[in-house]
Amino acid sequence: MSTTPLVLLHGYPFEHTMWNKVNALLTNDVLAPDLRGFGPTPPAKAEPSLDVMADDIAALLDRKNIPRAIVAGFSMGGYVALSFAERFPKQLAGLGLINSQTPPDTEEARAVRREMSERVRNEGSRAAAEAAIPKLFSRRNPAREELAQFAAKGAEQAGVDGIAWALEAMARRPDRSSVLEKLAVPVLLIHSTEDQFIPIARARALAERMPEAIAIEIEGVGHCSPLEAPELVAKGLGELSARVETQSSQGLEARNALKQHERS
């Protein structure tokens, strides 16, 4: 059983319940917060930035008296996890990116997000879910309509302000490829072959640049792997947790050996 807590960060336009099936399969102590503007968490008054969400996670760990945690995020949650890794490295024990990526938006992608934001302001937050749902899951998944309710619920609870703020925060995010490549903690990369938002080729290229990372490719699953393949996502998170514990144990042994050497 892992002793290092695991923080699971949801994607857009979901809230924390998207992790329920994964969480039920884990042995860690798990924190699955609602990010700023989602669920009952009110939208930020600050300028849109994923750093605000990352700061919230650091504050949550401080309130819980957790010195270090494994932080894993799905899609938008992965962007927040990368911000956390950059801003709070001493609190990071391991990092998981699930159907996420490190580069910033292209100009085209930014334009699409801002068009979506305008549509949400005109039509309501439900429009965000309606736009995302057709691309979230594998076309072959018979449970697509059932799973889509997670996105619909998340968008409804976020409301117009929460959705618009998150869209702009994602549009403004910087390139964090170097952050990931410089990490000294274990890294997990999970991606799925039918992801319609982030091409599998992009994920494979990232995995090739990080041979030390745990890289898992899920066949026949769309963008939202925590809902479509919770068993495989939980297995990957378990592997990440085990690697974190091994690294922590080796570090403790090294420190003890150094102390013994200093005494002799």
C-alpha positions as CSV (number, residue, x, y, z in Angstrom):
1,M,0.0,0.0,0.0
2,S,1.4,3.4,-1.0
3,T,2.0,5.9,1.8
4,T,2.3,8.9,-0.5
5,P,-1.1,10.6,-1.1
6,L,-2.3,10.9,-4.6
7,V,-4.0,14.1,-6.0
8,L,-6.3,13.5,-9.0
9,L,-7.2,16.6,-11.1
10,H,-10.2,16.4,-13.4
11,G,-10.4,17.7,-16.9
12,Y,-12.7,20.2,-18.7
13,P,-15.7,20.3,-18.5
14,F,-15.9,17.7,-15.7
15,E,-15.7,17.9,-11.9
16,H,-14.2,15.5,-9.4
17,T,-16.7,12.7,-9.8
18,M,-15.1,11.7,-13.1
19,W,-12.5,9.9,-10.9
20,N,-14.9,7.8,-8.9
21,K,-14.4,4.6,-10.8
22,V,-10.6,5.0,-10.8
23,N,-10.5,6.0,-7.1
24,A,-12.4,2.9,-6.1
25,L,-9.5,0.8,-7.5
26,L,-6.7,2.6,-5.7
27,T,-5.0,1.9,-2.4
28,N,-3.6,5.4,-1.9
29,D,-5.1,8.1,0.2
30,V,-6.7,10.1,-2.6
31,L,-7.6,13.8,-2.9
32,A,-9.8,14.6,-5.9
33,P,-10.7,18.3,-5.6
34,D,-12.9,20.4,-7.8
35,L,-10.7,22.8,-9.6
36,R,-11.4,26.6,-9.5
37,G,-14.8,27.3,-11.1
38,F,-16.0,23.7,-11.1
39,G,-18.3,21.8,-8.8
40,P,-19.0,24.0,-5.8
41,T,-15.7,25.8,-6.1
42,P,-16.3,29.4,-7.1
43,P,-14.7,30.9,-10.1
44,A,-11.5,32.9,-9.6
45,K,-11.6,36.7,-9.5
46,A,-8.0,36.7,-10.8
47,E,-7.0,36.8,-14.4
48,P,-7.5,33.4,-16.1
49,S,-4.4,31.2,-15.5
50,L,-3.9,27.6,-14.7
51,D,-1.3,28.7,-12.2
52,V,-4.2,29.9,-10.0
53,M,-5.5,26.3,-10.0
54,A,-2.0,25.0,-9.2
55,D,-1.7,27.4,-6.3
56,D,-5.0,26.1,-5.0
57,I,-3.6,22.5,-5.0
58,A,-0.5,23.6,-3.1
59,A,-2.8,25.4,-0.5
60,L,-4.9,22.2,-0.2
61,L,-1.8,20.2,0.6
62,D,-0.7,22.7,3.2
63,R,-4.1,22.6,4.8
64,K,-4.0,18.8,5.0
65,N,-0.4,18.9,6.3
66,I,0.8,16.8,3.3
67,P,4.5,17.7,2.6
68,R,4.7,15.8,-0.7
69,A,2.1,14.2,-3.0
70,I,1.8,12.4,-6.4
71,V,-0.2,14.8,-8.6
72,A,-1.9,13.3,-11.7
73,G,-4.2,15.2,-14.0
74,F,-6.5,14.3,-16.9
75,S,-6.5,16.7,-19.9
76,M,-6.9,20.2,-18.4
77,G,-6.0,18.6,-15.1
78,G,-2.7,17.6,-16.7
79,Y,-2.0,21.2,-17.6
80,V,-2.6,22.1,-13.9
81,A,-0.3,19.3,-12.8
82,L,2.5,20.6,-15.0
83,S,2.0,24.1,-13.5
84,F,2.2,22.6,-10.0
85,A,5.4,20.7,-10.9
86,E,7.0,23.9,-12.1
87,R,5.9,26.1,-9.2
88,F,6.0,23.6,-6.3
89,P,8.7,21.0,-7.0
90,K,9.4,20.4,-3.4
91,Q,5.8,19.2,-2.9
92,L,5.9,16.9,-5.9
93,A,6.6,13.2,-5.3
94,G,5.5,12.0,-8.7
95,L,3.6,13.3,-11.8
96,G,0.9,11.7,-14.0
97,L,-0.3,13.1,-17.3
98,I,-3.4,11.3,-18.6
99,N,-4.6,12.2,-22.1
100,S,-2.8,15.5,-21.7
101,Q,0.2,17.3,-23.3
102,T,3.0,19.8,-22.6
103,P,2.9,22.2,-25.6
104,P,0.8,25.4,-25.6
105,D,-2.3,25.9,-27.8
106,T,-1.7,26.8,-31.4
107,E,-3.2,30.0,-32.6
108,E,-6.0,28.0,-34.2
109,A,-6.7,26.2,-30.9
110,R,-6.8,29.5,-29.0
111,A,-9.3,30.9,-31.5
112,V,-11.5,27.8,-31.1
113,R,-11.5,28.1,-27.3
114,R,-12.4,31.8,-27.5
115,E,-15.2,31.1,-29.9
116,M,-16.5,28.5,-27.5
117,S,-16.3,30.9,-24.7
118,E,-18.4,33.4,-26.6
119,R,-20.9,30.7,-27.5
120,V,-21.2,29.7,-23.8
121,R,-21.8,33.3,-22.8
122,N,-24.6,33.5,-25.5
123,E,-26.1,30.0,-25.0
124,G,-25.2,28.9,-21.5
125,S,-22.7,26.4,-20.1
126,R,-24.6,23.4,-21.5
127,A,-23.1,24.4,-24.9
128,A,-19.6,23.5,-23.6
129,A,-20.7,19.9,-22.9
130,E,-22.6,19.6,-26.2
131,A,-19.5,20.7,-28.1
132,A,-17.1,18.4,-26.2
133,I,-19.2,15.2,-25.8
134,P,-19.0,14.0,-29.5
135,K,-15.2,13.9,-29.2
136,L,-14.7,12.7,-25.7
137,F,-15.3,8.9,-26.1
138,S,-14.7,6.1,-28.5
139,R,-17.3,5.9,-31.2
140,R,-17.5,2.2,-30.5
141,N,-18.3,2.5,-26.8
142,P,-21.9,1.5,-26.1
143,A,-21.9,3.4,-22.8
144,R,-21.1,6.8,-24.5
145,E,-24.4,8.3,-23.6
146,E,-24.2,7.3,-20.0
147,L,-20.6,8.6,-19.6
148,A,-21.6,11.8,-21.4
149,Q,-23.6,12.7,-18.3
150,F,-20.4,13.4,-16.4
151,A,-19.5,16.1,-18.8
152,A,-23.0,17.5,-18.9
153,K,-23.1,17.7,-15.0
154,G,-19.7,19.3,-14.8
155,A,-20.5,22.0,-17.3
156,E,-23.8,22.7,-15.7
157,Q,-22.2,23.1,-12.2
158,A,-19.4,25.2,-13.6
159,G,-21.8,27.7,-15.2
160,V,-20.9,30.3,-17.7
161,D,-18.2,32.0,-15.6
162,G,-16.4,28.8,-14.7
163,I,-16.4,27.5,-18.2
164,A,-15.3,30.8,-19.8
165,W,-12.5,31.3,-17.2
166,A,-11.1,27.8,-17.7
167,L,-11.2,28.1,-21.5
168,E,-9.2,31.3,-21.4
169,A,-6.8,29.9,-18.8
170,M,-6.1,27.0,-21.1
171,A,-5.7,29.3,-24.1
172,R,-3.0,31.3,-22.2
173,R,-1.0,28.4,-20.9
174,P,2.7,28.4,-21.8
175,D,4.9,25.6,-23.2
176,R,5.9,23.3,-20.3
177,S,7.8,20.6,-22.2
178,S,11.0,21.5,-20.5
179,V,9.4,21.2,-17.0
180,L,8.4,17.6,-17.7
181,E,11.8,16.7,-19.1
182,K,13.7,18.1,-16.2
183,L,11.8,16.4,-13.4
184,A,13.7,14.2,-11.0
185,V,10.5,12.4,-9.8
186,P,8.8,9.4,-11.4
187,V,6.5,10.2,-14.3
188,L,3.4,8.4,-15.7
189,L,2.2,9.1,-19.3
190,I,-1.2,7.5,-20.2
191,H,-2.8,8.1,-23.6
192,S,-5.4,6.3,-25.8
193,T,-5.4,5.5,-29.4
194,E,-8.8,7.1,-30.3
195,D,-8.2,10.4,-28.6
196,Q,-9.8,13.0,-30.9
197,F,-8.4,16.0,-29.0
198,I,-4.7,15.0,-28.6
199,P,-3.4,12.7,-31.4
200,I,-1.8,9.5,-30.2
201,A,1.3,10.3,-32.4
202,R,2.0,13.4,-30.2
203,A,1.8,11.3,-27.1
204,R,4.1,8.6,-28.6
205,A,6.7,11.3,-29.4
206,L,6.6,12.6,-25.8
207,A,7.1,9.0,-24.5
208,E,10.0,8.5,-26.8
209,R,11.7,11.6,-25.3
210,M,11.2,10.3,-21.8
211,P,12.4,6.7,-21.8
212,E,12.4,6.6,-18.0
213,A,8.7,7.4,-17.7
214,I,6.0,4.8,-17.3
215,A,4.2,5.0,-20.7
216,I,0.8,3.3,-21.2
217,E,-1.1,3.3,-24.4
218,I,-4.7,2.2,-24.2
219,E,-6.2,0.7,-27.3
220,G,-9.7,1.5,-28.5
221,V,-10.5,4.2,-26.0
222,G,-11.2,7.9,-26.6
223,H,-10.0,11.0,-24.9
224,C,-11.6,10.3,-21.6
225,S,-9.7,7.2,-20.5
226,P,-10.5,7.6,-16.7
227,L,-14.2,7.0,-17.6
228,E,-13.8,4.5,-20.4
229,A,-10.9,2.5,-19.0
230,P,-10.8,3.1,-15.2
231,E,-9.1,-0.3,-14.5
232,L,-6.1,0.5,-16.8
233,V,-5.8,4.1,-15.6
234,A,-5.9,2.8,-11.9
235,K,-3.2,0.2,-12.8
236,G,-1.0,2.9,-14.2
237,L,-1.4,5.1,-11.2
238,G,-0.6,2.1,-9.0
239,E,2.7,1.6,-10.9
240,L,3.5,5.3,-10.5
241,S,2.8,5.1,-6.8
242,A,5.0,2.0,-6.4
243,R,7.9,3.7,-8.2
244,V,7.5,6.7,-6.0
245,E,7.7,4.5,-2.9
246,T,10.8,2.7,-4.3
247,Q,12.5,6.0,-5.0
248,S,11.6,7.3,-1.5
249,S,12.9,4.1,0.1
250,Q,16.2,4.3,-1.8
251,G,16.6,8.0,-0.9
252,L,16.0,7.1,2.8
253,E,18.6,4.3,2.6
254,A,21.1,6.7,1.0
255,R,20.6,9.3,3.7
256,N,21.0,6.7,6.5
257,A,24.1,5.4,4.9
258,L,25.6,8.9,4.7
259,K,24.7,9.6,8.3
260,Q,26.4,6.3,9.3
261,H,29.5,7.2,7.3
262,E,29.6,10.6,9.0
263,R,29.5,9.0,12.4
264,S,32.3,6.6,11.7
